């Protein structure tokens, strides 16, 4: 999809500052569309050097209302018009005022009322907004419609004046309350002259029981907010808007626990004070869910921390037991159990500091693999190296994958190099968007004759087979290295990284 900046570059010679102003207009114009019950199209004059395709104006952006049927169900962006086809566009630029067609305009069997609103930047008109209202759906005038259209008219005139949107008010437009969330219109003295049903409901949840019309909104809002600093901030934002200063989004919690977002907009058509608009949205439920998620996340991390502590205790007890055991075979089994429990404990330690239940496997394995040497014979001189990166993996595969890798490396160290022979074990990793491929290769004596992975009865390989098939949903193969280089064994592991059942 072609962006606004691309279309401006392709069709105009506007300066960067003027293009930024049009971006600011587009960021705000959903507010205009909803208040006007109309579609908005942004037209720019086509520069002569960009006019090979014909047309004096090109549409570079489009907004549809959420409060009324659209006049343009199709995409109009990229459409070119001549002055003869849409004379109001050129007239609005020439006369620097809002121009309305006398008679409805028919477009694809839909009657529309079209208005052209010049967009002023500095002392120049750089574009034209076309406000196009679908007249096919009859509307009954109501206090809400009158208030909405009056507010839209003031804001549109401020676009002509070049005072809306304000240059200092572009930081939080997309997260601010919208017209449908709740709208309150203030007069120049700060008294409420209209409150939409949603705006009134937001104040009811804050603790104000009666109607808002006729009340001074700033002191009323200050009295409803729990924190005195937040109360002062919101009240000042409303008063600043009455003084013509743009306001940004603010959030406050009422004494009754309701959390509300506020945004105050000054209304100064032709430079004359006409009051302010206050948009508000009750976000109590959203905040409650956010707090619940934060609490749940903290609880999960605390559980991982406690599991890690418990597993470390178990490993310490097994280590003590192995030291008191005189049987060499039993001592070896206990030592291997210590290593397995400690590996799982390290995974939980990594998860206890993770904010998204994901683990950096490279960092974790750098801590786990040195423990493999603890269960090797004292005479063993085997080096372990890694090539490639595992990256970050989700928690559900971290524990079984660490266990599998530790067991395979342990098997290589233990069985490939008898009698303390020196050697090396290499872990080679390659990762794509779909697969994680790991090869554990040693230069030892190789697999025994007649070896079968399916019939292997060693505990380590049984653990590996079970975890790969049931937990990781992957595949494992063991084979002799027979590529002309040093003999040895390769264990090839392939795991899917997509969505897991």
VOZADREN-361906 format. One record per residue (C-alpha): residue in three letters; x negated, y negated, z. Coordinates in steps of 0.02 Angstrom, whole numbers, plus 50000, padded with zeros to 5 digits. Each point is the difference from the previous one (the first is absolute). Layout:
N
AlaXYZ/...
***
This chain:
501
Unk500005000050000/Unk499334982949951/Unk499774988750150/Unk500464981750015/Unk498174994849997/Unk499715010149840/Unk501504992249913/Unk499474982550051/Unk498255003249933/Unk500665007149836/Unk501254986149964/Unk499454983950085/Unk498514989350040/Unk500544996650180/Unk498674996450130/Unk499665012450139/Unk500834988550127/Unk501594998749896/Unk500035018949976/Unk499825002350189/Unk501484988350027/Unk501075010549882/Unk499465015650096/Unk500604991350158/Unk501674995949920/Unk500245018149948/Unk499555005750176/Unk501424989450070/Unk501325001349866/Unk500925015350066/Unk500634987850132/Unk500614988549860/Unk500835014249904/Unk500945006450153/Unk500574982650053/Unk500554995849821/Unk500875016749962/Unk499044998849836/Unk498555006949899/Unk498434989549985/Unk498855000249848/Unk498334991049995/Unk499624992149831/Unk498374991949947/Unk499664989749843/Unk498935009849879/Unk498394991349954/Unk499754996849813/Unk498465011349996/Unk501065014350072/Unk501534997549889/Unk499655012449861/Unk501535010450049/Unk501184985249992/Unk501044992350137/Unk499754984450103/Unk500305008250170/Unk499615017350068/Unk500765008350153/Unk498605005450119/Unk500985005850154/Unk501755005250051/Unk500975001750163/Unk501735007250030/Unk501154995950147/Unk500445012650135/Unk501584990250041/Unk500885000549829/Unk500065009649835/Unk498524996749888/Unk500184990349839/Unk498525009449923/Unk500035018850030/Unk498625001749870/Unk498214993950018/Unk499814982549927/Unk498144997650037/Unk499044997049839/Unk501524992849907/Unk499664984449895/Unk501244986049966/Unk499904984949888/Unk500614982950055/Unk501525002249888/Unk500475016350087/Unk499834992850176/Unk499984981049988/Unk500204997650188/Unk498225006250031/Unk499214986049898/Unk501254987550068/Unk499575004350180/Unk498154997149964/Unk500334983949909/Unk501194992450129/Unk499225008450156/Unk501695004450073/Unk501175014850018/Unk500995002049839/Unk501585010449988/Unk500895005949843/Unk501734992449980/Unk500825016149939/Unk499685018050054/Unk498735009349897/Unk500465017249934/Unk498635013050010/Unk500375018149952/Unk501874997850033/Unk499654992250171/Unk500474981850035/Unk498584991150090/Unk499694982850069/Unk498214994649966/Unk499024986450088/Unk498224994649966/Unk498944994650150/Unk498324992149961/Unk498555006250107/Unk498904985450048/Unk498195001950052/Unk499094984050040/Unk500714987449880/Unk500355012349858/Unk501385012349957/Unk499105016649973/Unk501495011749975/Unk501885001250006/Unk501115011050108/Unk501605005949917/Unk501395003650125/Unk501265011349914/Unk501625004550088/Unk501115014449945/Unk501764992749984/Unk500835016649959/Unk500225004050185/Unk501204987050074/Unk499464992550166/Unk501164992750132/Unk499224984550082/Unk499635003350184/Unk498994991250135/Unk498595012549970/Unk499974996849813/Unk500074981150024/Unk498565000750126/Unk498965011549891/Unk500234989749841/Unk499684983750092/Unk498375006850072/Unk499495006749830/Unk500344983149922/Unk498884991350126/Unk498585012449974/Unk500144998849811/Unk499904981150010/Unk498455001950108/Unk499245010649860/Unk500334985549882/Unk499224988150128/Unk498495011550015/Unk500225002250189/Unk500575018349997/Unk499195012050024/Unk498744991550111/Unk498175003649970/Unk499705004650184/Unk501425012450011/Unk499465015149898/Unk499355012250129/Unk501505010450051/Unk501374997449871/Unk500205018549964/Unk500225005050183/Unk501174985650045/Unk501875001850029/Unk501094998849845/Unk501674991849968/Unk501005015750035/Unk499125002650167/Unk500734984350075/Unk500094981649949/Unk500334984550104/Unk500184982549926/Unk499544985050107/Unk500414981849971/Unk498694986350013/Unk500274998750188/Unk499705018750028/Unk501815004950028/Unk500675016249923/Unk501234996549860/Unk500105018049935/Unk499475017250062/Unk500205015749894/Unk500775015350084/Unk498305008650012/Unk499204984350071/Unk501364998650131/Unk499805018550042/Unk498134997750028/Unk500334986250127/Unk501365010450083/Unk498735013950027/Unk498814987250072/Unk501324995450130/Unk500994985449927/Unk501845004750017/Unk500914985749912/Unk499974992549826/Unk498454991149937/Unk500814985949901/Unk499754983450087/Unk498585005650114/Unk498234993349996/Unk499045015249941/Unk498244996150064/Unk500424998350187/Unk501255014349989/Unk498695011749924/Unk498724994750130/Unk501205004750141/Unk500315017549928/Unk498185005649979/Unk499135009250141/Unk498204994349981/Unk499834981150028/Unk498574998549875/Unk500995009049864/Unk501534989550043/Unk499014983949979/Unk499235006249837/Unk501685004349920/Unk500814983950058/Unk498554989849930/Unk500125009049832/Unk501844995149988/Unk499644981850049/Unk498534999349878/Unk501155005549859/Unk501204986050045/Unk498524988149986/Unk499605006749827/Unk498565011550047/Unk499995017649926/Unk500145014450122/Unk499335017749998/Unk500735016150067/Unk500055002050189/Unk500605014250110/Unk500724999150175/Unk500865011250127/Unk501564993950088/Unk500395001850184/Unk501165014349954/Unk498635009549908/Unk500534995949820/Unk498534996349884/Unk500364987249864/Unk498984993149855/Unk500214981549962/Unk499514988949855/Unk500474981649986/Unk500004990749833/Unk500154981149983/Unk501334993149883/Unk499474983349925/Unk500754997449826/Unk499404983949919/Unk498894997850154/Unk501504996750114/Unk500265010450159/Unk501475011949978/Unk499705011850147/Unk499225017149995/Unk500335018349964/Unk499615012950133/Unk499875018149941/Unk500085013250137/Unk499985018850006/Unk500325011950144/Unk498545012449998/Unk500325007850170/Unk500225017549931/Unk498474998449888/Unk498954994650149/Unk500695014150105/Unk499485012549867/Unk498284992049986/Unk499765001350188/Unk500625018049998/Unk498765004349861/Unk498574991650093/Unk500475009150159/Unk500125016549907/Unk498324997149917/Unk499194996050167/Unk500795015650077/Unk499345011149860/Unk498254993050020/Unk500085002850188/Unk500545018149971/Unk498515002849884/Unk498864992550133/Unk500685011450136/Unk499925015449888/Unk498194995749963/Unk499624998750186/Unk500865016650036/Unk499085008849860/Unk498344993250062/Unk500425006950171/Unk500395017049924/Unk498354999549903/Unk499054995850159/Unk500815014650093/Unk499575011949858/Unk498224993650000/Unk499855003350188/Unk500715017449976/Unk498775004049862/Unk498544995250111/Unk500615012250135/Unk500225014249876/Unk498595012649986/Unk500695008949847/Unk499194992349845/Unk501485003849886/Unk501244992350121/Unk498884984850022/Unk499934997749811/Unk501905001149985/Unk500244987350139/Unk498744988249920/Unk500925001049833/Unk501634996450091/Unk499204984550078/Unk499524993949827/Unk501755003049929/Unk500874991350145/Unk498784985449992/Unk500324998049813/Unk501874998450029/Unk499674987950144/Unk499004988849883/Unk501464999249877/Unk501164994450139/Unk498724987350056/Unk499994992549825/Unk501914999849996/Unk500084991550170/Unk499234984349923/Unk500895001149832/Unk501454988349967/Unk500765010049857/Unk499705018350043/Unk498555001249876/Unk498215005750027/Unk498344995249919/Unk499405017849970/Unk498224995149954/Unk499724991850167/Unk500835014350093/Unk498995013649914/Unk498394990750037/Unk500425003450183/Unk500685017649980/Unk498685008149889/Unk498524997450119/Unk500935010950126/Unk499855014649880/Unk498165001350041/Unk500425002750183/Unk500645017549964/Unk498625004649879/Unk498525010150061/Unk498604990550081/Unk498835004849858/Unk501144993549864/Unk499284986049893/Unk501474995949888/Unk500354982349937/Unk501774994449963/Unk500334986249872/Unk501534992349918/Unk500234992649826/Unk501564990249955/Unk501354992650110/Unk501555007650077/Unk500764983050031/Unk501524997350109/Unk501265014150023/Unk501675001050089/Unk500075007350175/Unk500965015649950/Unk498535006849899/Unk498574992850103/Unk499975013350137/Unk500145015649890/Unk498784992749872/Unk498684996250132/Unk500235017550071/Unk499805008149828/Unk498444990149956/Unk499195003350169/Unk500355018749986/Unk499315001249823/Unk498434990450045/Unk499815010650157/Unk500145016049897/Unk498674993849879/Unk498804995450140/Unk500315016250094/Unk500015013049862/Unk499014993049852/Unk498344997950091/Unk499545015250106/Unk498505000650115/Unk499854981250012/Unk499654997449816/Unk499994981549949/Unk501304994349876/Unk501284987049959/Unk501874998749991/Unk500754986749886/Unk501784993450003/Unk500514992749831/Unk501624990049995/Unk500994993249854/Unk501674991550021/Unk501314994749873/Unk501724992650023/Unk500735017550005/Unk498665012050063/Unk498635001350129/Unk498655012249943/Unk498655005750122/Unk498565011949963/Unk498935006550144/Unk498415007049924/Unk498535008450084/Unk498355007149934/Unk500045015350113/Unk500055018549967/Unk501715000049916/Unk501565010350028/Unk499825018550044/Unk500405012949868/Unk501855003749984/Unk500524984650099/Unk501844995449987/Unk500734984350077/Unk501705008350020/Unk499265014650098/Unk498744990050104/Unk500335003150184/Unk498914986550077/Unk500944988150115/Unk499304984549916/Unk500585005149826/Unk501695005550068/Unk500234982750077/Unk499474991849837/Unk501165010649893/Unk501494996950112/Unk499744981250009/Unk499704997949814/Unk501555009849951/Unk501244994750134/Unk499464982550052/Unk499064992749853/Unk500965008549858/Unk498365001849908/Unk498885013449927/Unk498325007350052/Unk498745010749908/Unk498285007050045/Unk498745005349869/Unk498155003249976/Unk498994986049923/Unk499465006749830/Unk499594984849894/Unk498155003449982/Unk499494990050154/Unk499665006250176/Unk501165013850055/Unk501274996850136/Unk501864998250029/Unk501314987349951/Unk501654997450090/Unk501184989949889/Unk501484991550083/Unk501384990749905/Unk501374990450091/Unk501484990149931/Unk500094982050060/Unk501784996049945/Unk501604999850102/Unk500045015050115/Unk501565010550034/
***
